């Protein structure tokens, strides 16, 4: 059974930082591309950052220089370090595990990030 579970969300003041974690089980974690997406109220889900199985990274323009995606294959866990947060970063953040080779696409339940003073 595949499980993808996010954690680390919460309420933070503008300019603050949070680190999200995504733990995956039931898959060969190192073989999957992992990604963070977010969805704000009334908006479509959008890509935040992705990291390939070989640890190549790609970021949305609106987070470049502020967010850092990483993965620890030994722990089957992906991270998103978010710095200098602003109100526009308020959203539910979702973890995605994807293998094009296997035709697999798994999503977590999401974790809420709220940036407010």
C-alpha positions as CSV (number, residue, x, y, z in Angstrom):
1,X,0.0,0.0,0.0
2,X,1.4,3.4,-1.1
3,X,1.3,6.2,1.4
4,X,2.5,9.8,0.9
5,X,2.2,11.9,4.0
6,X,3.0,15.6,4.4
7,X,3.8,17.4,7.6
8,X,5.3,20.6,8.9
9,X,2.6,23.1,7.9
10,X,1.3,25.8,10.2
11,X,0.9,29.5,10.8
12,X,3.9,31.7,10.3
13,X,4.4,35.4,10.2
14,X,5.5,37.2,7.0
15,X,9.2,36.9,6.5
16,X,9.3,33.7,8.5
17,X,10.3,30.2,7.6
18,X,8.8,26.7,7.6
19,X,10.1,23.3,6.6
20,X,7.7,20.8,5.1
21,X,8.4,17.1,5.0
22,X,6.9,14.4,2.8
23,X,7.3,10.7,3.8
24,X,6.6,8.1,1.3
25,X,6.2,4.3,1.8
26,X,5.2,1.4,-0.4
27,X,7.3,2.7,-3.3
28,X,10.9,2.5,-4.4
29,X,11.4,6.1,-3.2
30,X,14.7,6.7,-4.9
31,X,13.2,5.8,-8.3
32,X,10.4,8.4,-8.2
33,X,10.4,12.0,-9.1
34,X,9.1,14.0,-6.2
35,X,7.3,17.3,-6.2
36,X,5.6,20.0,-4.1
37,X,2.4,21.6,-5.4
38,X,0.1,24.1,-3.8
39,X,-3.4,25.3,-4.0
40,X,-4.8,28.5,-2.6
41,X,-8.5,29.1,-2.1
42,X,-10.2,29.7,-5.4
43,X,-7.1,28.9,-7.4
44,X,-5.9,26.0,-9.4
45,X,-3.2,23.7,-8.0
46,X,0.2,24.9,-9.1
47,X,3.7,23.5,-9.2
48,X,6.1,24.8,-6.5
49,X,9.2,22.6,-7.0
50,X,10.3,19.2,-8.2
51,X,13.3,17.0,-7.7
52,X,14.1,14.1,-9.9
53,X,15.4,10.7,-8.9
54,X,18.9,12.0,-9.7
55,X,18.3,15.1,-7.6
56,X,17.9,17.6,-10.3
57,X,15.7,20.4,-9.2
58,X,13.3,22.8,-10.8
59,X,11.4,25.7,-9.2
60,X,8.5,27.9,-10.0
61,X,9.6,31.5,-10.7
62,X,7.7,32.8,-7.7
63,X,9.7,30.7,-5.2
64,X,13.2,30.9,-6.7
65,X,15.7,32.1,-4.1
66,X,13.3,31.5,-1.3
67,X,12.4,27.8,-1.3
68,X,14.7,24.8,-1.4
69,X,13.6,21.3,-2.3
70,X,15.6,18.3,-1.2
71,X,15.3,14.6,-0.7
72,X,16.9,12.0,1.6
73,X,16.5,8.6,-0.1
74,X,17.8,6.8,2.9
75,X,14.8,8.1,4.9
76,X,12.2,8.0,2.0
77,X,11.6,11.6,2.7
78,X,11.4,14.8,0.7
79,X,11.6,18.3,2.2
80,X,10.7,21.9,1.2
81,X,12.5,24.6,3.1
82,X,10.5,27.8,2.8
83,X,12.1,31.1,3.7
84,X,10.9,34.7,3.5
85,X,7.3,33.6,3.4
86,X,4.6,36.1,2.4
87,X,0.9,36.1,2.4
88,X,0.7,34.9,-1.2
89,X,2.4,31.7,-0.1
90,X,-0.7,30.8,1.9
91,X,-2.1,27.5,0.5
92,X,-2.5,23.8,1.0
93,X,0.8,22.2,0.0
94,X,0.7,18.8,-1.6
95,X,3.4,16.2,-2.0
96,X,3.5,14.2,-5.3
97,X,5.4,11.0,-6.1
98,X,5.6,10.2,-9.8
99,X,7.1,7.5,-12.0
100,X,6.5,7.9,-15.7
101,X,8.2,4.5,-16.3
102,X,5.7,2.8,-14.0
103,X,2.7,5.0,-14.8
104,X,2.3,5.9,-11.2
105,X,1.2,9.3,-9.8
106,X,0.6,9.5,-6.0
107,X,-0.6,12.4,-3.9
108,X,-0.6,13.2,-0.3
109,X,-3.5,14.7,1.6
110,X,-1.9,18.1,1.9
111,X,-0.7,20.4,4.7
112,X,-1.9,23.9,5.3
113,X,0.5,26.8,5.3
114,X,-0.8,30.1,6.5
115,X,1.3,33.3,6.4
116,X,-0.3,36.0,8.4
117,X,0.6,38.5,11.1
